[in-house]
Amino acid sequence: MPPTDATAHAATTATDTGADPSPGTAGGSAAEGTDSEDTLDLRLPDELIALFAAEADTGEARSRAPMASPASMAAPAFVSAPAFVAVPFVAVPPFVAMADDDLLDHVADWGPAVTPAGVFQLVPVQVDRDLPLIDRWMNDPAVAEFWELAGPRAVTESHLQAQLSADGRSIPCLGVLEGTPMSYWEIYRADLDPLARLFPLRPHDTGIHLLIGEVADRGRKLGSTLLRAVADLVLNKRPACARVIAEPDLRNTPSVAAFLSAGFRFSAEIDLPAKRAALMIRDRSLRNLL
């Protein structure tokens, strides 16, 4: 999949998005004084600890159970995220997500943000309602260059369903400005994404992908305004999250510039399966300085 581009010329979380597939996840936040250090936090995410405990509790029962059929042994579906092939990383079964309540702290309940451009809100996608609009955006050449989801409507539908039917580690949303849908976003758990195999990520690091859908909204510098608003929403609503992550295509200079204007810092160039990306990070400890 492809991308995280913030402006018209470069519509793109995977990142999310992803796409790279929600509150209440357990886990401590990183110390304020070290948020800007790109070092690997060796503490296991609480989701994994819960998974290991569940496996230990049920191991004996499984050893006595009859052999499962091939169909029942099928691997869990994995999220398709922008710029990544479908590579298993950490399979978080649905029962773990439910035990933690929500892997992304209830995006649907985050509420509106007041921005210089007006009142903005993330609204989780409903395929039957939103597919025609998102498909039209994906077939815009300026968007398709980075998202690579142009074509029959079924292409976009498959991308959305892959996230909506997974375990909640990625939430596709419409960005609604002053009551009008005008952008597409993917909010995802970067630490549970294949990105974590390529760069040291910390528990609860949260990624974003986005595109500005309407041509009339491009060139108005809305990208940086909305990126800052969404990054603030993530940090406000996800207290365990110390960093917001994005990986726009390095060729997409307007997008990279929008992230910088939104308080993100350039951390590294990374090679992803479908692109060379600029790893952008917004640190909780620096949010009032950048």
C-alpha positions as CSV (number, residue, x, y, z in Angstrom):
1,M,0.0,0.0,0.0
2,P,1.3,3.5,0.1
3,P,1.3,6.5,2.0
4,T,0.8,9.5,4.4
5,D,0.8,12.5,2.2
6,A,-0.7,15.7,3.6
7,T,-1.3,18.1,0.8
8,A,-3.0,18.1,-2.5
9,H,0.1,17.3,-4.5
10,A,0.8,14.4,-2.3
11,A,-2.1,12.8,-0.8
12,T,-1.2,10.4,2.0
13,T,-0.5,7.2,8.0
14,A,1.0,3.0,6.4
15,T,1.8,5.8,6.4
16,D,-1.1,3.4,7.6
17,T,-1.8,4.0,6.1
18,G,-3.1,2.4,7.1
19,A,-2.9,1.6,6.5
20,D,-0.3,0.4,8.1
21,P,-6.0,-2.1,11.0
22,S,-9.0,1.9,19.3
23,P,-9.2,3.5,24.7
24,G,-8.1,2.1,27.5
25,T,-5.0,0.2,26.4
26,A,-2.8,-0.5,29.3
27,G,0.8,0.6,29.3
28,G,2.9,3.4,30.7
29,S,3.9,6.4,28.6
30,A,7.6,7.1,27.9
31,A,9.3,9.6,30.2
32,E,8.8,13.1,29.2
33,G,12.5,13.9,29.1
34,T,13.3,11.1,26.6
35,D,10.5,11.3,24.1
36,S,12.8,12.7,21.4
37,E,15.3,9.9,21.6
38,D,15.0,7.4,18.8
39,T,15.9,4.4,20.9
40,L,14.2,1.1,21.3
41,D,12.1,0.7,24.4
42,L,12.6,-2.9,25.4
43,R,9.4,-3.1,27.5
44,L,6.9,-5.5,25.9
45,P,3.6,-3.9,25.0
46,D,0.9,-5.0,27.5
47,E,-1.1,-6.5,24.6
48,L,1.7,-9.0,24.1
49,I,1.9,-9.8,27.9
50,A,-1.8,-10.4,27.9
51,L,-1.5,-12.7,24.9
52,F,1.3,-14.7,26.5
53,A,-0.7,-15.1,29.7
54,A,-3.7,-16.3,27.8
55,E,-1.6,-18.8,25.9
56,A,-0.1,-20.2,29.1
57,D,-3.6,-20.5,30.7
58,T,-5.0,-22.4,27.7
59,G,-1.9,-24.5,26.7
60,E,-2.9,-27.6,28.7
61,A,-6.5,-27.5,27.4
62,R,-5.2,-27.3,23.8
63,S,-2.9,-30.2,24.4
64,R,-5.9,-32.4,25.2
65,A,-8.1,-31.1,22.4
66,P,-8.5,-33.0,19.1
67,M,-6.5,-32.0,16.1
68,A,-8.0,-28.9,14.5
69,S,-9.1,-28.9,10.9
70,P,-7.0,-27.0,8.3
71,A,-9.7,-24.3,8.0
72,S,-9.7,-23.6,11.8
73,M,-5.9,-23.4,11.8
74,A,-5.8,-20.5,9.2
75,A,-3.6,-17.6,10.2
76,P,-5.4,-14.4,11.4
77,A,-5.9,-11.7,8.8
78,F,-3.2,-9.0,8.9
79,V,-3.7,-5.4,8.2
80,S,-2.8,-4.0,4.9
81,A,-1.0,-0.7,5.5
82,P,0.2,1.9,3.0
83,A,3.6,1.1,1.6
84,F,3.8,-2.3,3.2
85,V,3.2,-5.8,1.9
86,A,1.0,-8.0,4.1
87,V,3.7,-9.3,6.5
88,P,2.8,-10.9,9.8
89,F,4.3,-8.9,12.7
90,V,2.4,-9.3,15.9
91,A,-0.9,-11.1,15.7
92,V,-3.2,-9.6,18.3
93,P,-6.2,-11.8,18.4
94,P,-9.7,-10.2,18.8
95,F,-10.0,-11.5,22.4
96,V,-6.9,-9.4,23.4
97,A,-8.3,-6.3,21.7
98,M,-11.6,-6.8,23.6
99,A,-9.8,-7.4,26.9
100,D,-8.0,-4.1,26.4
101,D,-11.3,-2.5,25.4
102,D,-9.8,-0.6,22.4
103,L,-6.3,-0.5,20.8
104,L,-6.7,3.2,19.9
105,D,-8.7,4.6,22.7
106,H,-12.0,5.0,21.0
107,V,-11.3,7.2,18.0
108,A,-15.0,7.6,17.4
109,D,-15.3,9.4,20.8
110,W,-12.4,11.8,20.4
111,G,-14.7,14.6,19.5
112,P,-14.0,17.8,17.5
113,A,-11.0,20.0,17.4
114,V,-11.1,23.7,16.8
115,T,-8.5,24.8,14.2
116,P,-7.8,28.1,12.4
117,A,-9.6,26.5,9.4
118,G,-12.7,25.7,11.4
119,V,-14.1,22.8,13.5
120,F,-12.5,19.5,12.5
121,Q,-13.5,15.9,13.4
122,L,-12.4,12.4,12.6
123,V,-15.4,10.2,11.8
124,P,-14.7,6.4,11.4
125,V,-15.5,5.1,8.0
126,Q,-18.8,3.3,7.2
127,V,-18.2,1.5,3.9
128,D,-21.8,1.5,2.7
129,R,-22.0,5.3,3.3
130,D,-18.5,6.5,2.4
131,L,-17.1,4.2,-0.2
132,P,-18.2,6.2,-3.3
133,L,-16.6,9.4,-1.9
134,I,-13.3,7.7,-0.9
135,D,-13.1,5.7,-4.2
136,R,-13.5,9.0,-6.1
137,W,-10.6,10.5,-4.2
138,M,-8.4,7.4,-4.7
139,N,-8.9,7.7,-8.5
140,D,-7.7,11.3,-8.5
141,P,-4.3,11.1,-10.2
142,A,-2.7,13.3,-7.5
143,V,-3.8,10.9,-4.9
144,A,-3.3,7.7,-6.9
145,E,0.4,8.5,-7.4
146,F,1.1,7.8,-3.7
147,W,-1.8,5.7,-2.5
148,E,-1.9,3.3,-5.5
149,L,-5.6,2.4,-5.0
150,A,-6.9,3.7,-8.3
151,G,-9.1,1.4,-10.4
152,P,-12.4,-0.4,-9.8
153,R,-14.4,0.5,-6.7
154,A,-13.6,-3.0,-5.4
155,V,-10.0,-2.0,-4.9
156,T,-10.8,0.7,-2.4
157,E,-13.5,-1.4,-0.8
158,S,-11.0,-4.2,-0.2
159,H,-8.5,-1.8,1.4
160,L,-11.2,-0.4,3.8
161,Q,-12.6,-3.8,4.6
162,A,-9.1,-5.2,5.5
163,Q,-8.9,-2.6,8.2
164,L,-12.5,-2.7,9.4
165,S,-12.5,-6.5,9.7
166,A,-9.2,-6.7,11.6
167,D,-8.4,-6.3,15.3
168,G,-8.7,-2.6,15.6
169,R,-5.0,-1.6,15.2
170,S,-5.9,0.7,12.3
171,I,-9.0,2.9,12.1
172,P,-9.9,4.5,8.7
173,C,-11.7,7.8,9.1
174,L,-13.2,10.7,7.1
175,G,-11.8,14.1,8.1
176,V,-14.8,16.4,8.4
177,L,-14.2,20.2,8.3
178,E,-17.0,22.5,9.2
179,G,-19.5,19.6,8.5
180,T,-18.1,18.6,5.1
181,P,-16.0,15.5,4.5
182,M,-12.8,16.6,2.8
183,S,-10.0,14.2,3.7
184,Y,-9.3,10.6,4.5
185,W,-7.2,9.4,7.5
186,E,-5.9,6.2,8.9
187,I,-5.0,6.2,12.6
188,Y,-2.9,3.1,13.5
189,R,-0.8,1.5,16.1
190,A,2.7,1.9,14.7
191,D,4.2,-0.3,17.3
192,L,1.9,-3.2,16.1
193,D,2.6,-2.5,12.4
194,P,5.3,-4.0,10.1
195,L,7.0,-0.6,10.4
196,A,8.2,-1.7,13.8
197,R,10.5,-4.2,12.1
198,L,12.3,-1.4,10.3
199,F,12.7,1.2,13.0
200,P,12.9,1.2,16.8
201,L,9.3,2.0,18.0
202,R,8.0,2.3,21.5
203,P,4.8,0.8,22.9
204,H,1.7,2.9,21.9
205,D,3.5,4.9,19.2
206,T,0.7,6.0,16.9
207,G,0.9,6.5,13.2
208,I,-1.2,8.5,10.8
209,H,-1.8,8.5,7.0
210,L,-3.8,11.1,5.2
211,L,-4.9,12.6,1.9
212,I,-6.7,15.8,1.1
213,G,-9.6,14.6,-1.1
214,E,-11.2,17.7,-2.6
215,V,-9.3,19.7,-5.1
216,A,-10.7,22.9,-3.8
217,D,-9.1,22.2,-0.4
218,R,-5.6,21.8,-1.9
219,G,-3.1,24.6,-1.9
220,R,-4.7,26.2,1.1
221,K,-2.1,24.9,3.5
222,L,-4.7,22.8,5.2
223,G,-2.4,19.9,5.4
224,S,-0.2,21.3,8.1
225,T,-3.2,22.8,10.0
226,L,-5.0,19.5,10.1
227,L,-1.9,17.4,10.8
228,R,-1.2,19.5,13.9
229,A,-4.8,19.1,15.0
230,V,-4.9,15.4,14.6
231,A,-1.5,14.9,16.2
232,D,-2.8,16.9,19.2
233,L,-5.9,14.8,19.3
234,V,-3.8,11.6,19.4
235,L,-1.6,13.0,22.3
236,N,-4.6,14.3,24.2
237,K,-6.8,11.2,23.8
238,R,-4.0,8.6,24.1
239,P,-2.1,9.4,27.3
240,A,0.1,6.2,26.9
241,C,1.3,7.5,23.5
242,A,4.5,9.5,23.6
243,R,5.0,9.9,19.9
244,V,3.0,10.3,16.7
245,I,4.7,8.7,13.6
246,A,4.3,9.3,9.9
247,E,6.3,8.1,6.8
248,P,5.5,10.2,3.7
249,D,7.2,9.5,0.5
250,L,10.5,11.3,0.4
251,R,9.7,12.5,-3.1
252,N,6.6,14.2,-1.8
253,T,8.3,17.4,-0.7
254,P,5.0,19.3,-0.1
255,S,3.9,16.6,2.3
256,V,7.2,16.5,4.1
257,A,7.1,20.3,4.4
258,A,3.5,20.1,5.8
259,F,4.6,17.7,8.5
260,L,7.5,20.0,9.5
261,S,5.1,22.9,9.7
262,A,2.8,20.8,11.9
263,G,5.4,20.3,14.6
264,F,6.9,17.0,13.4
265,R,10.7,16.5,13.2
266,F,12.5,14.7,10.5
267,S,14.1,11.6,12.1
268,A,15.5,9.4,9.3
269,E,15.2,8.1,5.8
270,I,13.8,4.6,5.7
271,D,13.4,2.1,2.9
272,L,9.9,0.6,2.7
273,P,8.8,-2.1,0.2
274,A,7.1,0.5,-2.0
275,K,9.0,3.7,-1.4
276,R,11.8,5.5,0.3
277,A,10.2,7.4,3.1
278,A,10.9,10.3,5.4
279,L,10.2,9.2,9.0
280,M,8.5,12.1,10.7
281,I,7.9,12.2,14.5
282,R,6.0,14.5,16.8
283,D,7.1,14.1,20.4
284,R,4.8,14.7,23.3
285,S,7.7,16.4,25.2
286,L,8.3,18.8,22.3
287,R,4.7,19.6,21.3
288,N,4.7,23.0,22.9
289,L,8.0,23.9,21.3
290,L,7.5,22.9,17.7
